[in-house]
Amino acid sequence: QVQLVESGGGLVQAGVSLRLSCAASRRTFSIAAMGWFRQAPGKEREFVAGITWSVGATFYAASVKGRFTISRDNAKNTVSLQMNSLKPEDTAVYYCAGSRSLTSREGDYTYWGQGTQVTVSS
């Protein structure tokens, strides 16, 4: 079993930056990629960004492309999400997740963290 633990959430004002981190308890062949998802109140969970452990290939949702950057540290088994120019509509619980491939489909992710709250005030 792999545990994923997110950190870095908080309450910030619009326009500022925030960095989320996700620590994986261990690496396994079944997790080739990591993704960040978010779920706003009253909405379905949506894909934000993904990255492969091997070559660092990335994939972003259109709503965050150019503002958010996903990265990984293979030595520390961590994945980060740098969020710049935050908007109130970025308010959500952010989850990291592990998958066999780089994909935006929620159902393809096997391992999930508990989530961290990000609140952006206007």
Order of alpha helices (4+ residues) and beta strands (2+ residues): beta-beta-beta-beta-beta-beta-beta-beta-beta-beta-beta
